[in-house]
Amino acid sequence: MDMKKALLSFLSAVIMLTSGFSPAFADVPDRIVAIVGNELLLKSEIDQREMLLNAQFPDAKKDPQLRKRLVESMIDQKILITKAKLDSLKVDESAIDAMLAERFSAIRGSFATLGDMEARFGKPTSRIKQDIRDDIREQQLVDNLRRRHLKDVKVSYEETMSYYRKEKASLPTVPEGVSVSQIIKYPVVSESVKAEALKKIKEVQKRLQAGEDFALLASSTSDDPGSRNLGGDLGFVQKGELVPSFEAAAYALKPGQVSAPVETRFGYHIIQLLEKDGNSIHVRHILAIFDRNQRDVAKTLDLLNGVRADILAGKTTFAAMAEKYSDDPMSAKLGGLIKSASFGSSMLELSSLKPELQKIISGLKTAGQVSVPERIVPAKGEAFIAMFQLNSREVAHRMTPEQDFAKLEELAADEKRKQVFAAWLEKLKKEVLVRVMPEN
């Protein structure tokens, strides 16, 4: 990518990262550069963006048009924020809290002390956190606006083929790919461990029935570290993203209703449905977790070895066993088939797979071959037992409609979305009052 394209790409990616931060300019009088609807664009904001760009791209200082393009990009962002607020779009506050914690931790980690950080930004920690929160909230507003406006953008076969003919010479080489199915099983727990967790969750249930607050109980009793500090709130979750038993129980509830104890591989849950919006639900839960130190790995290995033997003997199929036994809900309903999150394709780049999976798949030479069940310990999360089936292997090649239509279709759709959004933004510029202030 050349410098101009890199800078333009970077401009669109960072316009919301540090709004309100003006550490290097804390003592310099600020001024209004532009008024966009009810939004102000300040000189300190532009200075901060320029500093960030120069840090990321040292050669940016050589571009005489950088400041001009930067101001234009920031005005565009303000227009989108104005439109999002006019449309009363909502944001996920629990997601903002999580992103705030992650972003602040990254910033804090680059300074020896809190004092050093506050001196660099020219403001106290509380203000830095509030600035980050405002940035994230505004970016969520814009992202939600973009998704809503572009959700129905699709491309026809003719549009995809037209894109292919136009971009054929510049299309990338498709690396070696594999189609793989999986059966993932978390080690089973003993009945005594289940009984202990069930006893705990029933005690929580009694307290809820006695009128105690759900969020406060979640904060003090739940074993889920990811949601405990949020009162058990999981935010909005799309259908198909939750384990089946949890999802079935949650969708059976009415808003405000609380479930009886629900068993999943994690433990026992009490679930409260907060909102339902089409194929997504807003839920919170309290978890009594199964003691992971008392799981029976050997029993789970024996189970999957028996399943593998039945598959190899032709008594059943890998797909049927994945639907029956796999603890991964997304692939289980597809017979174990793993699909790319970006393209929705079942052909995965071998180099993109995690090292432990690459090693296993590399040992499968022919289509239909099934690996021996193995215990896998991921970098994050709990260990599990897994076995894989190689469905097909594809050598590296130039992208063609015959082999890669789904990828071409997504590239063509992405190009169309950019064009549609750009045209819509130009229309918005005529609807939102923009006043650029003259420089003194």
N, C-alpha and C positions, 0 to 999 in steps of 0.2 A: 504494500500500500504506500503511495507517495505521501509526502508531508502534507500537502493541501487536503487530501482525502482523510488522512489521519486526524488532522486538526478539526475538520468539519465533523467527523464522527465523534471526536472527543468532546466537542462543544455540546452536542446533543446529549451526551452521556453525563456531563458534570454540571449542567446548568442548575441542578437543585441540590448539589452536595453540600454547599457551605454558606447558604443564604444567612446573612446577618453576621457572619464572621468577618471582622476587619482588624486582625491583630496588628498588622504592619501599619495601619492607618488610623489607630485609635485616637491619636492626638491631632489629626488633620480635620478641619471643618468639613462636614459632609454637605452634599447638596443633592437635589432631585434632578435626575437626568431625564426621566420620562414619567408620565402618568398614563397608566393603562387601565381604563375603567376606574375601579376604586383602588387599584394597586399602584404602589410607588416603586420606581426603580431608582435606587440610590447609587451614587458614585462609589461608595464603599463596597457595595455588592460587586460592581464591575471590576474594581481594583482587585478584589479577592479572587474572582474568577480568573482574571489575567495572571495573577500570581500562581494560581494552581496550574494553569495551562503552561506557563513558562517552566514550572518545576517538572511537569510531565514531558514537555517537548522543548528542550533548550533552544532549538532552532526557531521556535515560534517568534522570538524577538525580532527575527529578520523579516517577518511578514508585515508590511506596512498596513495591510487591511485587517489585521487580527482584531484590533479594538472595535472596528466598525462591525465586523461579523459577529463578534461577541455580544455587542449591544443588541443587534438584530435578533440573535438567538434568545437572549433574555427577555426581550419584548414579546417574542412569540410565546415564550413560556408563561409570561404574565397574562397574555390573552387567553391561553388555555385554562389557566387557573380561574380567571374571571368567568369563563363559560361554565366550568365545572361547578363553581359556587352558585351561579345563576340556576343551574339545573338541580341544585340541592343533592349532589352526589354524596354518598356516604363512604366512610373509610373504616377499616378494621382496626379499632383502637388497640386490641390485644396484639395484633401483628406489629403495630407501631411501637408498642412497649418493647417487644422482643428485638426489633431492628435497632431501636434506640440503645438498648443495652449492648448489643453487638458492636455498633458503630462507635459508641463512646469508649468501650473497652479498647478498640483498635487505636483510637486517638490517644487515650490515656497511656497506652503501652509504649508510645514513642517519646514519652517524657520521663525524666528521672523522678520528678515529684509533681504533686498537684499544683504547687506554686509555680513551677516552670511552665506548666501548661497554661495556667491562668495568665501569666505574664506574656506568653506568646500570643494568646488570643485577645488579651486586653480586656478580660471580663471574668467574673467568677464562674465556678463550676456550674452553679444552678442556671446561669444564663446560657452557658455553652450547651447544656443539655436541652434547654428550651429551644434554642436555635436549631439543634439537630432534630428535635421532635417536629418543629414547624416545617423543616425541609422535607422530612419523610412524609408528613401528612399531605403537603402540597404535591409531592411526587405521586403519592397514591391517588390523589384526586385526578391528576393528569392521566395516569395509567388507566384508571377506571373509565375516564372519558374516552380515551383512545380505544379501549376494548369495546365499549358500548357502541361507538360509532362504526367500528370496523368488523363487528362480529358477524355480519352477514355478507362480507366480501368473499366471493368465491371466483374461481376461474373455470372456464369451460375447457373441453379437450382442445378446441381450436386455439384458445388463448395460450394454453400450455405449449402446444406445438409451435406457435408463433414465437413464444419466448425462447424455445429451444433453438429455432432457426436463427434468431437474432443473436443469441449469446453463445452459440455452439462453440466458436473458437476459443472463448474465454472460460468455458465451464471446467471445473476442476476434475482431476482424476479421482475416481472412486476407489478408496483403498480396499484391501482384502476384507471380506465380510463373511459373517456366519449367521445362520439362523439356528437358534438354540431354544430348547424348552427346559424347564426346571421343576424340580419338586423340592421345596424347602420345608423342613420340619424342625420346630424348636423342641428341645428335649422335654419329655413329659415329666409331670410332677406327681409325687405320691399322693394318695388319698388323705394322708395325715396333714400334708402341707396345704391341700385344698381346704380341709376342714378348718384349719387355723385361720386362713384368709376369709373364709365364709363367716366364721364367728365374728371377726372384726367388722366386716361390712354390715352384718345384721345389727351390730351395736350402733353403727352410724345410722342405719335405717330407722332405728327406734328414736334416736335423737332428732332426726328430721321430722318424723311423725309427731314428735312432741312440740314441734314448732321452731326448732333452731334454724338459723339462717344457713342456706346451702353453701354460699360462698365462704362464709366464715368456717364452716365445718370442713370444706375442701382445703382451706388454707392450713388448718390445724391437724387434719387426719389423713389426707390423701397421700398415697405413695408415688404419685406421678410428679416428678420434679419439674417437668416442663410446663405444667398447668397449675400446680399447687399455689404458687404465688399470685396467680391470676384468678383465684377463687374457683379453680377447676375449669376455667373457660378455654375451650378448644377453638373458638372462632367459627367462621363458616367453613364447612367441609363439603366437598363435592361427593355426590353419590358414587360409590365404588372405591373410595379412598380408605374407608374404615374396614376393620375386620368384620366378616359377615354377621356374627352374632350381635356385636355392638351396633352395627348399622341397622339391622332388622329391628332391634329393640327401640332404637332412637326414632326411626321413621314411624313406628307404631304409636308414638306419643303425640299428644296435642300440645301446642305451646303452653309452657308453664308446668306441664305435667312431669312427675318424677317416676322413674321406673322402679321395679323390684330389682334385687341383685341380678346382674348379668355376668355370665362366665365367658371369658376369652382366654387366650393363651397367656395373657399378662397377669390375670387374676380376676377378682370380682369387682364389678363396677356398679355404681348407682348413677343413672344418667338423668339429666334434666334437659328437655328441649326448650330452647329460648325462642327461636324463630325458624320458620320454614319458608324457603324461597325456591320454588321449582325443584330442581335437582340438587339443591344444596340445603344444608341445615346448620343452624347455629346451636351448639350444644355445650354443656359443661358436665363434668363428671367427678366422682370421687372413686379412687382406686384403692383396693386392698390387694397388694401385689403378692404373687406366689414367691416364696423364698427360692431364688435362683441357685443358691448353693446346694439345694437338695434335689436338683433335677437328675433324671436317670438317662445319661447319655448312651450307655450301652443298650438299654431297651429301645431307644429310638433308632440306633444304628441297626439293631436286629430287625426292626420293623421295615426299614427301607431296604435292607439287604433282601428280605423276603419279597418285597414289592418288585425289586429288580429281577429276582429269579423268576417271578411269574411273568414279567414282561419279556424276558429273554426266551422263556419257554413257550411264548405265544398264547398264554392263557388270558392275557389282557393287553391293553395298550398303555403307553406312557401317558397319553392325554387323559385317559379315564382315571388313572391313578393320581395324576396331578389334581384333577377336579375333586377327587375324594380325599386326598391326604395333605396337599400342600397348604402351608400356613400363609402363603403370599396371596392375598385376595385378588390382586390385579391380574396376575398370570394364571392363577388357578382356574378362573372362569374362562380362560382361553386355552384350556388344556395344557397349561404350563408354558405356553409360548411367551417369550420375552419380546416386547416391542419397544422401539425407540421412542423416547418421550418427545423428541423434537419433530420427527417426521411421521410417527405412527407406523413405521415400517418394521417388519420382522427381521430384516437384514441389518445386523449390527456390525459396526467397524470393530474388527478384532483388537486393534490397538487401543480402542476406547474402553475396553473392558478392564475390570480390576485385575491386578496381577495374578491373584490366586485363581480367578476364573479363566484368564488367558492360559495359564499352565494346564488346567484341566481340559479345556477345549482343544488345546494343541495336541493333547494325547488321543483325541478322538479323530480317527482318520477317515471313516466312512459314514455316510448318511445312515441314521438309524442306530448308530452305536451309542450305548448308555454307559456313563461313567460309574465307578464304584462310589457308594455313599461316603462322604467325607465330612469331618467336623471343620467348619470355617469360622474363624474369629475375625470379624470386621474391625476396622479402626475405631468405629463408633457403633454402639449398640451391642446387643447380646449375641453370643455364639449360637450357631445353628448347624444342623446336619443337612446336606444337600447332595443331590445327584442331578446330572444333566444329560440331555440327549441332543446329539448333533443332527439337525434336520437337513441342512445343506451348507455348502461352502462356496464362496464366490471369489474368484481371483480379482486382483486390482485391474481396473479398466477405465476407459474414457466414458463419461456419463452419456447414456443413450435412453431414448424413450422406452425401448424394448425391455431394458433391465432396471431402469431407475425412474419410472414414470411418477411414482409417489413423491420422490425427492424433487423432480422437475416441477411437478404441480405445486409443491409448497414454495419453491423458489419463485415461480411465476406469481403465486398468490401474494407472497411477500412484496414483490415489486409492485403489484397492483395496489396493495394496501398503502404503500408509500405514496403512490400517485394520488389515490383517493384522499388520503389524509392531507397531503400538501394542498390539493385543490380546496378542501374544506377549510383549512387554515387561512387560505387567501380570502375565502368568503367571510370568515369570522373577523378578519382584519377590517372589513367594511362595516361590521356591525358593532364592534367595540371601539369606543373613543380612545385614540392614542394621541397623546400630545408630547412631543419631544421638546424639552426645554433648551433654549439657546445657551451656549456656553458664555460665561462672563469674560 
